[in-house]
Amino acid sequence: MPQLNPAPWFAILVFSWLIFLTVVPPKVLAHTFPNEPTLQSTKKPETDPWTWPWH
């Protein structure tokens, strides 16, 4: 039964993962976002009290 011989299948697995791990990550990391996030200030916004009467 050729399925039980691990030699060709293991080599195919190793080489395919080697190619996958050397080709794909640079392509994925080359992507950039169109809008870079801007830093928000750490100052809390001022809130005005609610002046509506509740009665």
PyMOL Python script that loads the backbone (N, CA, C, O; Angstrom):
from pymol import cmd

cmd.read_pdbstr("""\
ATOM      1  N   MET A   1       0.843  -1.188   0.000  1.00  0.00           N
ATOM      2  CA  MET A   1       0.000   0.000   0.000  1.00  0.00           C
ATOM      3  C   MET A   1       0.887   1.250   0.000  1.00  0.00           C
ATOM      4  O   MET A   1       1.632   1.465   0.956  1.00  0.00           O
ATOM      5  N   PRO A   2       0.825   2.049  -1.014  1.00  0.00           N
ATOM      6  CA  PRO A   2       1.727   3.206  -1.096  1.00  0.00           C
ATOM      7  C   PRO A   2       1.419   4.295  -0.067  1.00  0.00           C
ATOM      8  O   PRO A   2       2.285   5.121   0.219  1.00  0.00           O
ATOM      9  N   GLN A   3       0.204   4.318   0.497  1.00  0.00           N
ATOM     10  CA  GLN A   3      -0.119   5.351   1.469  1.00  0.00           C
ATOM     11  C   GLN A   3       0.676   5.184   2.758  1.00  0.00           C
ATOM     12  O   GLN A   3       0.888   6.154   3.486  1.00  0.00           O
ATOM     13  N   LEU A   4       1.116   3.965   3.045  1.00  0.00           N
ATOM     14  CA  LEU A   4       1.824   3.718   4.297  1.00  0.00           C
ATOM     15  C   LEU A   4       3.304   4.047   4.202  1.00  0.00           C
ATOM     16  O   LEU A   4       3.995   4.035   5.220  1.00  0.00           O
ATOM     17  N   ASN A   5       3.807   4.337   3.019  1.00  0.00           N
ATOM     18  CA  ASN A   5       5.208   4.710   2.859  1.00  0.00           C
ATOM     19  C   ASN A   5       5.319   6.210   3.115  1.00  0.00           C
ATOM     20  O   ASN A   5       4.875   7.001   2.283  1.00  0.00           O
ATOM     21  N   PRO A   6       5.906   6.629   4.256  1.00  0.00           N
ATOM     22  CA  PRO A   6       5.897   8.060   4.597  1.00  0.00           C
ATOM     23  C   PRO A   6       6.927   8.897   3.859  1.00  0.00           C
ATOM     24  O   PRO A   6       6.880  10.125   3.931  1.00  0.00           O
ATOM     25  N   ALA A   7       7.846   8.273   3.160  1.00  0.00           N
ATOM     26  CA  ALA A   7       8.950   9.029   2.570  1.00  0.00           C
ATOM     27  C   ALA A   7       8.477  10.094   1.571  1.00  0.00           C
ATOM     28  O   ALA A   7       8.817  11.260   1.771  1.00  0.00           O
ATOM     29  N   PRO A   8       7.725   9.784   0.521  1.00  0.00           N
ATOM     30  CA  PRO A   8       7.374  10.864  -0.417  1.00  0.00           C
ATOM     31  C   PRO A   8       6.386  11.858   0.172  1.00  0.00           C
ATOM     32  O   PRO A   8       6.470  13.052  -0.115  1.00  0.00           O
ATOM     33  N   TRP A   9       5.459  11.391   0.983  1.00  0.00           N
ATOM     34  CA  TRP A   9       4.445  12.293   1.512  1.00  0.00           C
ATOM     35  C   TRP A   9       5.028  13.232   2.549  1.00  0.00           C
ATOM     36  O   TRP A   9       4.630  14.394   2.630  1.00  0.00           O
ATOM     37  N   PHE A  10       5.961  12.743   3.337  1.00  0.00           N
ATOM     38  CA  PHE A  10       6.584  13.620   4.330  1.00  0.00           C
ATOM     39  C   PHE A  10       7.434  14.689   3.644  1.00  0.00           C
ATOM     40  O   PHE A  10       7.443  15.845   4.069  1.00  0.00           O
ATOM     41  N   ALA A  11       8.142  14.307   2.594  1.00  0.00           N
ATOM     42  CA  ALA A  11       8.946  15.289   1.855  1.00  0.00           C
ATOM     43  C   ALA A  11       8.046  16.339   1.202  1.00  0.00           C
ATOM     44  O   ALA A  11       8.369  17.527   1.216  1.00  0.00           O
ATOM     45  N   ILE A  12       6.924  15.908   0.634  1.00  0.00           N
ATOM     46  CA  ILE A  12       5.982  16.858   0.031  1.00  0.00           C
ATOM     47  C   ILE A  12       5.434  17.799   1.096  1.00  0.00           C
ATOM     48  O   ILE A  12       5.311  19.001   0.859  1.00  0.00           O
ATOM     49  N   LEU A  13       5.106  17.262   2.264  1.00  0.00           N
ATOM     50  CA  LEU A  13       4.594  18.087   3.360  1.00  0.00           C
ATOM     51  C   LEU A  13       5.628  19.113   3.805  1.00  0.00           C
ATOM     52  O   LEU A  13       5.311  20.291   3.968  1.00  0.00           O
ATOM     53  N   VAL A  14       6.854  18.666   3.998  1.00  0.00           N
ATOM     54  CA  VAL A  14       7.906  19.581   4.465  1.00  0.00           C
ATOM     55  C   VAL A  14       8.190  20.661   3.437  1.00  0.00           C
ATOM     56  O   VAL A  14       8.301  21.833   3.796  1.00  0.00           O
ATOM     57  N   PHE A  15       8.310  20.296   2.173  1.00  0.00           N
ATOM     58  CA  PHE A  15       8.602  21.300   1.151  1.00  0.00           C
ATOM     59  C   PHE A  15       7.439  22.258   0.933  1.00  0.00           C
ATOM     60  O   PHE A  15       7.652  23.447   0.693  1.00  0.00           O
ATOM     61  N   SER A  16       6.220  21.755   1.012  1.00  0.00           N
ATOM     62  CA  SER A  16       5.091  22.658   0.835  1.00  0.00           C
ATOM     63  C   SER A  16       5.009  23.660   1.982  1.00  0.00           C
ATOM     64  O   SER A  16       4.704  24.830   1.751  1.00  0.00           O
ATOM     65  N   TRP A  17       5.278  23.222   3.222  1.00  0.00           N
ATOM     66  CA  TRP A  17       5.282  24.156   4.344  1.00  0.00           C
ATOM     67  C   TRP A  17       6.464  25.111   4.264  1.00  0.00           C
ATOM     68  O   TRP A  17       6.348  26.277   4.638  1.00  0.00           O
ATOM     69  N   LEU A  18       7.586  24.629   3.785  1.00  0.00           N
ATOM     70  CA  LEU A  18       8.743  25.506   3.624  1.00  0.00           C
ATOM     71  C   LEU A  18       8.437  26.619   2.628  1.00  0.00           C
ATOM     72  O   LEU A  18       8.760  27.782   2.869  1.00  0.00           O
ATOM     73  N   ILE A  19       7.822  26.264   1.526  1.00  0.00           N
ATOM     74  CA  ILE A  19       7.431  27.271   0.532  1.00  0.00           C
ATOM     75  C   ILE A  19       6.367  28.193   1.110  1.00  0.00           C
ATOM     76  O   ILE A  19       6.426  29.410   0.933  1.00  0.00           O
ATOM     77  N   PHE A  20       5.403  27.611   1.796  1.00  0.00           N
ATOM     78  CA  PHE A  20       4.324  28.405   2.380  1.00  0.00           C
ATOM     79  C   PHE A  20       4.868  29.433   3.369  1.00  0.00           C
ATOM     80  O   PHE A  20       4.444  30.588   3.368  1.00  0.00           O
ATOM     81  N   LEU A  21       5.808  29.009   4.212  1.00  0.00           N
ATOM     82  CA  LEU A  21       6.322  29.907   5.253  1.00  0.00           C
ATOM     83  C   LEU A  21       7.357  30.898   4.735  1.00  0.00           C
ATOM     84  O   LEU A  21       7.666  31.866   5.429  1.00  0.00           O
ATOM     85  N   THR A  22       7.898  30.693   3.552  1.00  0.00           N
ATOM     86  CA  THR A  22       8.852  31.665   3.010  1.00  0.00           C
ATOM     87  C   THR A  22       8.214  32.610   2.008  1.00  0.00           C
ATOM     88  O   THR A  22       8.725  33.712   1.807  1.00  0.00           O
ATOM     89  N   VAL A  23       7.125  32.224   1.377  1.00  0.00           N
ATOM     90  CA  VAL A  23       6.507  33.062   0.342  1.00  0.00           C
ATOM     91  C   VAL A  23       5.365  33.899   0.899  1.00  0.00           C
ATOM     92  O   VAL A  23       5.267  35.087   0.592  1.00  0.00           O
ATOM     93  N   VAL A  24       4.511  33.310   1.702  1.00  0.00           N
ATOM     94  CA  VAL A  24       3.283  33.991   2.113  1.00  0.00           C
ATOM     95  C   VAL A  24       3.511  35.108   3.143  1.00  0.00           C
ATOM     96  O   VAL A  24       2.951  36.188   2.951  1.00  0.00           O
ATOM     97  N   PRO A  25       4.299  34.928   4.231  1.00  0.00           N
ATOM     98  CA  PRO A  25       4.405  36.009   5.216  1.00  0.00           C
ATOM     99  C   PRO A  25       4.897  37.348   4.667  1.00  0.00           C
ATOM    100  O   PRO A  25       4.331  38.375   5.042  1.00  0.00           O
ATOM    101  N   PRO A  26       5.916  37.404   3.802  1.00  0.00           N
ATOM    102  CA  PRO A  26       6.274  38.726   3.269  1.00  0.00           C
ATOM    103  C   PRO A  26       5.145  39.376   2.474  1.00  0.00           C
ATOM    104  O   PRO A  26       4.983  40.596   2.509  1.00  0.00           O
ATOM    105  N   LYS A  27       4.369  38.569   1.762  1.00  0.00           N
ATOM    106  CA  LYS A  27       3.251  39.141   1.006  1.00  0.00           C
ATOM    107  C   LYS A  27       2.176  39.686   1.942  1.00  0.00           C
ATOM    108  O   LYS A  27       1.587  40.732   1.672  1.00  0.00           O
ATOM    109  N   VAL A  28       1.927  38.992   3.019  1.00  0.00           N
ATOM    110  CA  VAL A  28       0.916  39.445   3.968  1.00  0.00           C
ATOM    111  C   VAL A  28       1.405  40.681   4.712  1.00  0.00           C
ATOM    112  O   VAL A  28       0.640  41.624   4.916  1.00  0.00           O
ATOM    113  N   LEU A  29       2.667  40.683   5.116  1.00  0.00           N
ATOM    114  CA  LEU A  29       3.191  41.822   5.862  1.00  0.00           C
ATOM    115  C   LEU A  29       3.407  43.052   4.992  1.00  0.00           C
ATOM    116  O   LEU A  29       3.586  44.150   5.520  1.00  0.00           O
ATOM    117  N   ALA A  30       3.395  42.899   3.688  1.00  0.00           N
ATOM    118  CA  ALA A  30       3.570  44.042   2.790  1.00  0.00           C
ATOM    119  C   ALA A  30       2.302  44.873   2.678  1.00  0.00           C
ATOM    120  O   ALA A  30       2.357  46.002   2.191  1.00  0.00           O
ATOM    121  N   HIS A  31       1.174  44.354   3.109  1.00  0.00           N
ATOM    122  CA  HIS A  31      -0.075  45.101   3.029  1.00  0.00           C
ATOM    123  C   HIS A  31      -0.047  46.258   4.026  1.00  0.00           C
ATOM    124  O   HIS A  31       0.431  46.116   5.151  1.00  0.00           O
ATOM    125  N   THR A  32      -0.560  47.383   3.597  1.00  0.00           N
ATOM    126  CA  THR A  32      -0.670  48.535   4.487  1.00  0.00           C
ATOM    127  C   THR A  32      -2.129  48.974   4.543  1.00  0.00           C
ATOM    128  O   THR A  32      -2.910  48.719   3.626  1.00  0.00           O
ATOM    129  N   PHE A  33      -2.466  49.623   5.611  1.00  0.00           N
ATOM    130  CA  PHE A  33      -3.820  50.135   5.765  1.00  0.00           C
ATOM    131  C   PHE A  33      -3.930  51.473   5.045  1.00  0.00           C
ATOM    132  O   PHE A  33      -2.982  52.258   5.084  1.00  0.00           O
ATOM    133  N   PRO A  34      -5.044  51.760   4.393  1.00  0.00           N
ATOM    134  CA  PRO A  34      -5.171  53.031   3.688  1.00  0.00           C
ATOM    135  C   PRO A  34      -5.217  54.223   4.639  1.00  0.00           C
ATOM    136  O   PRO A  34      -4.743  55.305   4.294  1.00  0.00           O
ATOM    137  N   ASN A  35      -5.770  54.042   5.809  1.00  0.00           N
ATOM    138  CA  ASN A  35      -5.848  55.128   6.783  1.00  0.00           C
ATOM    139  C   ASN A  35      -5.122  54.693   8.043  1.00  0.00           C
ATOM    140  O   ASN A  35      -5.579  53.803   8.760  1.00  0.00           O
ATOM    141  N   GLU A  36      -3.998  55.322   8.305  1.00  0.00           N
ATOM    142  CA  GLU A  36      -3.265  54.994   9.522  1.00  0.00           C
ATOM    143  C   GLU A  36      -4.031  55.536  10.720  1.00  0.00           C
ATOM    144  O   GLU A  36      -4.550  56.651  10.660  1.00  0.00           O
ATOM    145  N   PRO A  37      -4.114  54.784  11.794  1.00  0.00           N
ATOM    146  CA  PRO A  37      -4.839  55.285  12.967  1.00  0.00           C
ATOM    147  C   PRO A  37      -4.095  56.456  13.601  1.00  0.00           C
ATOM    148  O   PRO A  37      -2.867  56.461  13.680  1.00  0.00           O
ATOM    149  N   THR A  38      -4.858  57.444  14.048  1.00  0.00           N
ATOM    150  CA  THR A  38      -4.258  58.601  14.696  1.00  0.00           C
ATOM    151  C   THR A  38      -4.330  58.418  16.202  1.00  0.00           C
ATOM    152  O   THR A  38      -5.265  57.813  16.728  1.00  0.00           O
ATOM    153  N   LEU A  39      -3.341  58.943  16.876  1.00  0.00           N
ATOM    154  CA  LEU A  39      -3.322  58.849  18.328  1.00  0.00           C
ATOM    155  C   LEU A  39      -4.349  59.804  18.920  1.00  0.00           C
ATOM    156  O   LEU A  39      -4.465  60.955  18.499  1.00  0.00           O
ATOM    157  N   GLN A  40      -5.081  59.311  19.890  1.00  0.00           N
ATOM    158  CA  GLN A  40      -6.062  60.167  20.539  1.00  0.00           C
ATOM    159  C   GLN A  40      -5.445  60.743  21.800  1.00  0.00           C
ATOM    160  O   GLN A  40      -4.564  60.143  22.416  1.00  0.00           O
ATOM    161  N   SER A  41      -5.927  61.921  22.169  1.00  0.00           N
ATOM    162  CA  SER A  41      -5.371  62.565  23.346  1.00  0.00           C
ATOM    163  C   SER A  41      -5.849  61.845  24.602  1.00  0.00           C
ATOM    164  O   SER A  41      -6.919  61.237  24.628  1.00  0.00           O
ATOM    165  N   THR A  42      -5.026  61.932  25.638  1.00  0.00           N
ATOM    166  CA  THR A  42      -5.381  61.281  26.898  1.00  0.00           C
ATOM    167  C   THR A  42      -6.225  62.197  27.776  1.00  0.00           C
ATOM    168  O   THR A  42      -6.700  61.781  28.833  1.00  0.00           O
ATOM    169  N   LYS A  43      -6.415  63.450  27.341  1.00  0.00           N
ATOM    170  CA  LYS A  43      -7.225  64.384  28.111  1.00  0.00           C
ATOM    171  C   LYS A  43      -8.703  64.022  27.996  1.00  0.00           C
ATOM    172  O   LYS A  43      -9.205  63.774  26.899  1.00  0.00           O
ATOM    173  N   LYS A  44      -9.393  63.993  29.129  1.00  0.00           N
ATOM    174  CA  LYS A  44     -10.811  63.665  29.098  1.00  0.00           C
ATOM    175  C   LYS A  44     -11.604  64.845  28.538  1.00  0.00           C
ATOM    176  O   LYS A  44     -11.297  65.996  28.849  1.00  0.00           O
ATOM    177  N   PRO A  45     -12.604  64.577  27.729  1.00  0.00           N
ATOM    178  CA  PRO A  45     -13.407  65.690  27.206  1.00  0.00           C
ATOM    179  C   PRO A  45     -14.247  66.303  28.321  1.00  0.00           C
ATOM    180  O   PRO A  45     -14.734  65.618  29.220  1.00  0.00           O
ATOM    181  N   GLU A  46     -14.395  67.612  28.225  1.00  0.00           N
ATOM    182  CA  GLU A  46     -15.208  68.295  29.237  1.00  0.00           C
ATOM    183  C   GLU A  46     -16.682  68.024  28.972  1.00  0.00           C
ATOM    184  O   GLU A  46     -17.143  68.090  27.832  1.00  0.00           O
ATOM    185  N   THR A  47     -17.398  67.725  30.019  1.00  0.00           N
ATOM    186  CA  THR A  47     -18.831  67.485  29.880  1.00  0.00           C
ATOM    187  C   THR A  47     -19.586  68.562  30.644  1.00  0.00           C
ATOM    188  O   THR A  47     -19.222  68.907  31.768  1.00  0.00           O
ATOM    189  N   ASP A  48     -20.619  69.082  30.041  1.00  0.00           N
ATOM    190  CA  ASP A  48     -21.438  70.100  30.689  1.00  0.00           C
ATOM    191  C   ASP A  48     -22.571  69.418  31.446  1.00  0.00           C
ATOM    192  O   ASP A  48     -23.079  68.392  30.993  1.00  0.00           O
ATOM    193  N   PRO A  49     -22.971  69.963  32.579  1.00  0.00           N
ATOM    194  CA  PRO A  49     -24.099  69.352  33.295  1.00  0.00           C
ATOM    195  C   PRO A  49     -25.400  69.570  32.526  1.00  0.00           C
ATOM    196  O   PRO A  49     -25.552  70.528  31.768  1.00  0.00           O
ATOM    197  N   TRP A  50     -26.311  68.662  32.745  1.00  0.00           N
ATOM    198  CA  TRP A  50     -27.599  68.728  32.087  1.00  0.00           C
ATOM    199  C   TRP A  50     -28.481  69.702  32.831  1.00  0.00           C
ATOM    200  O   TRP A  50     -28.749  69.517  34.018  1.00  0.00           O
ATOM    201  N   THR A  51     -28.932  70.731  32.153  1.00  0.00           N
ATOM    202  CA  THR A  51     -29.677  71.787  32.824  1.00  0.00           C
ATOM    203  C   THR A  51     -31.183  71.704  32.619  1.00  0.00           C
ATOM    204  O   THR A  51     -31.883  72.666  32.936  1.00  0.00           O
ATOM    205  N   TRP A  52     -31.702  70.619  32.114  1.00  0.00           N
ATOM    206  CA  TRP A  52     -33.130  70.513  31.905  1.00  0.00           C
ATOM    207  C   TRP A  52     -33.827  70.235  33.227  1.00  0.00           C
ATOM    208  O   TRP A  52     -33.334  69.444  34.032  1.00  0.00           O
ATOM    209  N   PRO A  53     -34.953  70.868  33.458  1.00  0.00           N
ATOM    210  CA  PRO A  53     -35.705  70.556  34.684  1.00  0.00           C
ATOM    211  C   PRO A  53     -36.416  69.201  34.539  1.00  0.00           C
ATOM    212  O   PRO A  53     -36.917  68.864  33.467  1.00  0.00           O
ATOM    213  N   TRP A  54     -36.449  68.453  35.612  1.00  0.00           N
ATOM    214  CA  TRP A  54     -37.037  67.115  35.573  1.00  0.00           C
ATOM    215  C   TRP A  54     -38.425  67.059  36.152  1.00  0.00           C
ATOM    216  O   TRP A  54     -38.981  65.966  36.258  1.00  0.00           O
ATOM    217  N   HIS A  55     -39.015  68.161  36.533  1.00  0.00           N
ATOM    218  CA  HIS A  55     -40.359  68.124  37.128  1.00  0.00           C
ATOM    219  C   HIS A  55     -41.416  68.551  36.156  1.00  0.00           C
ATOM    220  O   HIS A  55     -42.598  68.575  36.499  1.00  0.00           O
TER     221      HIS A  55
END
""", "prot")
cmd.dss("prot")
cmd.show_as("cartoon", "prot")
cmd.util.cbc("prot")
cmd.orient("prot")
